[in-house]
Amino acid sequence: MGNEPTQELFRLLPKVDELLRRPAFAALAKDLPRPVLLHAAQVSIEELREEVAVGRWNPERLERAANGEEIERRVKAAVQVFESSGVARAVNATGVVLHTGLGRAPMARAAVEAAAEAAGYALLEIDRASGERGQRDLGLERLLKLLLGCEAATAVNNNAAATMIAVNAFAKGKEVIVSRGELVEIGGSYRMPEVMKAGGAKLVEVGTTNRTRIGDYRAAIGKKAGLLLKVHTSNFRVEGFTEEASLAELAALGRETGIPFVHDLGSGLVLDTPLPGLESEPRVIGSLREGPDLVTFSGDKLLGGPQAGILVGKAEAVKRVRKNPLFRAFRLGKQSLAALEATLRIYLRGPVAAIAEIPTLSMLAMGKEELQRRAESLLRGIQSLGHAEISAEIVEEFSEVGSGSAPGVKLPTYAVALRHEKLKAAAFAKRLRMANPPVFSRIHDNRVLLDPRTLIAGDESRIIAALADQVQPGP
Ligand SMILES: *Cc1c(COP(=O)(O)O)cnc(C)c1O
């Protein structure tokens, strides 16, 4: 196709203003901010322009599309895409409890309320008795000391930040000694070697991928040693012929040589009642007992709170973290801090309250009877839609902990398995994701699985609504 006919075709495309003046957009224009509508019109015209450029349109068809419903439909779809972008509620029917893509730990009601309360003015960095400037993490520290029996505690924005600030506070311009078997990549670009570099320290690897002994650490300690670091390899498992130095050995080596020892525990299990499948997951309190200077863990993994990186341990070590310039850069926002405190207050009331009120723990602890009851209730709801093209049944399946915590642990569950007569499972699952609110499922054996374990109050009717919408053909 030559250039000139293309130029002719381009002239058939409407101008943005002209397009938006059409009666088809009158209602939308009343509800939507003008920039959103402009953006949608520009995107749609540009889309057509690109199709013209690759020869997809002839003059008659293009003229009809540009003047009629085709382009209007595209603008409305572009508005829809824009309006459904950004952070919004979603239904997690995947059965992955700590689903990174869906926001990891769902917060307890008390934590949500505390965050909302703190959103206005709040007692944050002020001492109410004197009216003087205070410190934002003192309330949090009191709670963590009561709960874990540590000397001191603080928190930053996430556990990646907690590890980095520990590295920077103890080993800037020095060496961090880590086992080769623990050089984990957590996700994104969070790889231990990069964390060391960004933290201003040099990584010294000791041992081999599967075996590291305490003697390997000792041999690596030279004049420039700044930190002994042990990383809980939470997202993979080395099996077979393995050996690692124990926390107690490392803590003793640290005391003997005067080099601080930090344990990056990652998943941060605090609950002292065994959870099914997580019997061998290390606890924060167990790690503290072995005597490291600091233990770091996430707020939104097995703790079940907001995103945070918690540092607990010796008073001297926490003091150094607080004095580090990164502490100001990495500090927790008031809403996260309030939510974290509220979560810890639930733990203080004991394991029964924690399992009942912290969604992550309720989901992990949920028994098969409860799961079956929920699956049956969901199944009845779906069947009552009387959808001719969707068949549903209950199957025995497995949920996962997620977020790299407890890899390979399979939690038995009952899921509702759906089949759509006219759609492959992937297309059906996509339709559910495009619903409002979006429903995320799991695909297995060309079926869409809905796992009741990870549903929260109200999700069942949200799923039913998303499926009811499928009666009309989707976009
Ligand atoms: C998850 C994890 C991190 C990262 O924690 P975030 O809270 O996601 O920043 C660091 N170290 C370990 C061992 C982890 O498991």
The ligand as an SDF file (V2000), in Angstrom:
LIG
                    3D

 15 15  0  0  0  0  0  0  0  0999 V2000
   10.2530  -12.1990   51.7460 C   0  0  0  0  0  0  0  0  0  0  0  0
   11.6510  -12.1100   52.1830 C   0  0  0  0  0  0  0  0  0  0  0  0
   12.3600  -10.9060   52.0850 C   0  0  0  0  0  0  0  0  0  0  0  0
   11.7260   -9.6820   51.5210 C   0  0  0  0  0  0  0  0  0  0  0  0
   10.7420   -9.2230   52.3830 O   0  0  0  0  0  0  0  0  0  0  0  0
    9.7060   -8.0880   51.9040 P   0  0  0  0  0  0  0  0  0  0  0  0
    8.8910   -7.8230   53.1010 O   0  0  0  0  0  0  0  0  0  0  0  0
    8.9780   -8.6750   50.7510 O   0  0  0  0  0  0  0  0  0  0  0  0
   10.5260   -6.9190   51.4850 O   0  0  0  0  0  0  0  0  0  0  0  0
   13.6640  -10.8830   52.5070 C   0  0  0  0  0  0  0  0  0  0  0  0
   14.2650  -11.9810   53.0000 N   0  0  0  0  0  0  0  0  0  0  0  0
   13.6170  -13.1670   53.1120 C   0  0  0  0  0  0  0  0  0  0  0  0
   14.3500  -14.3470   53.6520 C   0  0  0  0  0  0  0  0  0  0  0  0
   12.2870  -13.2630   52.7020 C   0  0  0  0  0  0  0  0  0  0  0  0
   11.6520  -14.4360   52.8000 O   0  0  0  0  0  0  0  0  0  0  0  0
  1  2  1  0
  2  3  1  0
  2 14  2  0
  3  4  1  0
  3 10  2  0
  4  5  1  0
  5  6  1  0
  6  7  2  0
  6  8  1  0
  6  9  1  0
 10 11  1  0
 11 12  2  0
 12 13  1  0
 12 14  1  0
 14 15  1  0
M  END
$$$$
